[in-house]
Amino acid sequence: MSIYDYEVILSDGTKYKLDEYRGKPMVIVNTATKCGFAPQFEALEKIYEDYRGRDLVVLGFPSNQFKQELDDTQEAVESCRTTYGVEFPMHEIKDVNGNDGWPLFEYLTTEQPGILGKEISWNFTKFLVDREGNVVKRYEPKTDPDKMRPDIEKLL
């Protein structure tokens, strides 16, 4: 199975497969609006703005796995938009670990294990995917998104 086979759900309930982004590099990040790392939304949005003309896609996946997200998807996304100016695609709130988690994140963590192996340790774990769908790098939550720019540049 490749990354392009995974189905996800946008915040408005629209289902789609990541095949929609075939041939485009992606930054995939689990988010939470009440997390201390939430100011990273601004840097992620700036990356999206700076590189989307070169096909980069940033995809946000809100999760309340660590009890730092609002309960309602629409409220969470609206908070991201009004507080941080987020315009990149945001998805339905769902866990990122365990049986109730996005299967996509099980795939991502298998391809790029972290400190806790196949688990997401906290909000704002970021994954970089190349144009061929390979998960090329994982960034821990504390990593400033701007530190990803050299790796992103290599993929464009």
C-alpha positions as CSV (number, residue, x, y, z in Angstrom):
1,M,0.0,0.0,0.0
2,S,1.3,3.5,-0.8
3,I,0.5,6.8,0.8
4,Y,-1.8,7.6,-2.2
5,D,-4.1,4.7,-1.2
6,Y,-5.2,6.4,2.1
7,E,-8.5,8.0,2.4
8,V,-8.9,11.0,4.6
9,I,-11.8,13.4,5.5
10,L,-11.6,17.1,5.2
11,S,-13.0,19.3,7.9
12,D,-16.2,19.8,5.8
13,G,-16.8,16.0,5.7
14,T,-15.5,15.5,2.1
15,K,-13.7,12.2,1.7
16,Y,-10.8,11.9,-0.7
17,K,-7.7,9.8,-1.3
18,L,-4.2,11.3,-1.0
19,D,-3.8,10.2,-4.7
20,E,-5.2,13.7,-5.3
21,Y,-1.7,14.9,-4.4
22,R,0.3,12.4,-6.5
23,G,3.4,14.1,-7.8
24,K,3.3,16.8,-5.2
25,P,5.5,17.0,-2.1
26,M,3.5,17.1,1.1
27,V,4.0,18.2,4.7
28,I,1.6,16.2,6.9
29,V,1.2,17.4,10.5
30,N,-1.0,16.4,13.5
31,T,-2.3,19.6,15.1
32,A,-4.1,20.9,18.2
33,T,-5.3,24.5,18.7
34,K,-4.8,24.5,22.5
35,C,-1.2,23.1,22.4
36,G,1.8,25.2,23.3
37,F,3.1,24.4,19.9
38,A,0.1,25.9,18.2
39,P,2.0,29.1,17.1
40,Q,3.7,26.7,14.6
41,F,0.5,27.1,12.6
42,E,1.8,30.5,11.4
43,A,5.1,29.1,10.2
44,L,3.3,26.1,8.5
45,E,1.0,28.5,6.7
46,K,3.9,30.6,5.6
47,I,5.6,27.5,4.2
48,Y,2.3,26.7,2.4
49,E,2.1,30.2,1.0
50,D,5.7,30.3,-0.1
51,Y,5.8,26.9,-1.8
52,R,2.3,26.0,-3.0
53,G,3.1,27.6,-6.3
54,R,5.8,25.0,-6.6
55,D,3.3,22.2,-5.8
56,L,3.9,21.8,-2.1
57,V,0.9,20.8,-0.1
58,V,0.6,21.2,3.7
59,L,-2.1,19.0,5.3
60,G,-3.3,19.5,8.9
61,F,-4.9,16.7,10.9
62,P,-6.4,18.0,14.2
63,S,-6.3,15.4,17.0
64,N,-7.5,15.4,20.6
65,Q,-5.3,12.4,21.4
66,F,-3.3,14.5,23.8
67,K,-6.3,16.5,25.2
68,Q,-5.3,19.8,23.6
69,E,-7.9,20.2,20.8
70,L,-11.4,21.5,20.8
71,D,-14.1,18.8,20.6
72,D,-15.7,20.1,17.4
73,T,-13.9,19.9,14.0
74,Q,-15.5,23.1,12.7
75,E,-14.6,25.1,15.9
76,A,-11.0,23.8,15.7
77,V,-10.6,24.7,12.1
78,E,-12.2,28.1,12.6
79,S,-9.9,28.8,15.4
80,C,-6.9,27.9,13.2
81,R,-8.2,30.2,10.5
82,T,-9.0,33.2,12.7
83,T,-6.1,33.0,15.1
84,Y,-3.3,31.9,12.8
85,G,-4.6,32.6,9.3
86,V,-4.5,29.0,8.2
87,E,-5.6,28.4,4.7
88,F,-4.0,24.9,4.0
89,P,-6.4,21.9,4.1
90,M,-7.5,20.9,7.5
91,H,-9.1,17.5,8.3
92,E,-11.6,15.9,10.7
93,I,-10.5,15.6,14.3
94,K,-9.3,12.0,14.9
95,D,-6.7,10.2,17.0
96,V,-3.3,9.6,15.5
97,N,-2.3,6.6,17.6
98,G,-4.2,3.3,18.3
99,N,-7.2,1.6,16.8
100,D,-9.3,4.8,16.5
101,G,-6.5,6.7,14.8
102,W,-6.0,7.7,11.2
103,P,-4.6,4.7,9.3
104,L,-2.5,7.2,7.5
105,F,-0.5,8.0,10.6
106,E,0.2,4.3,11.3
107,Y,1.7,4.3,7.8
108,L,3.7,7.5,8.3
109,T,5.1,6.2,11.6
110,T,6.0,2.8,10.1
111,E,7.9,4.6,7.3
112,Q,9.6,7.1,9.7
113,P,9.6,5.8,13.3
114,G,10.4,8.3,16.0
115,I,11.6,8.4,19.6
116,L,8.6,6.2,20.6
117,G,8.9,4.0,17.6
118,K,5.6,3.8,15.7
119,E,3.8,6.2,18.1
120,I,3.2,9.9,17.7
121,S,4.6,11.4,20.8
122,W,2.8,14.8,20.8
123,N,1.0,17.4,18.7
124,F,2.8,18.9,15.8
125,T,4.8,15.9,14.7
126,K,5.5,16.6,11.0
127,F,6.2,14.3,8.1
128,L,7.8,15.3,4.7
129,V,6.7,13.3,1.7
130,D,8.4,13.6,-1.7
131,R,6.8,13.7,-5.1
132,E,7.0,9.9,-5.5
133,G,5.0,9.4,-2.2
134,N,8.0,8.4,-0.1
135,V,8.0,9.5,3.5
136,V,11.5,11.0,3.6
137,K,11.7,12.7,7.0
138,R,9.9,13.0,10.3
139,Y,10.2,16.1,12.5
140,E,9.5,16.0,16.2
141,P,7.0,18.5,17.7
142,K,9.5,20.9,19.0
143,T,11.1,21.3,15.5
144,D,10.4,24.8,14.2
145,P,8.7,24.4,10.8
146,D,11.2,26.8,9.2
147,K,13.9,24.3,9.9
148,M,12.2,22.1,7.3
149,R,12.8,24.6,4.5
150,P,16.1,23.2,3.3
151,D,14.6,19.7,3.1
152,I,11.5,21.0,1.3
153,E,13.7,22.9,-1.2
154,K,15.5,19.6,-2.1
155,L,12.1,18.2,-3.1
156,L,10.9,21.1,-5.3
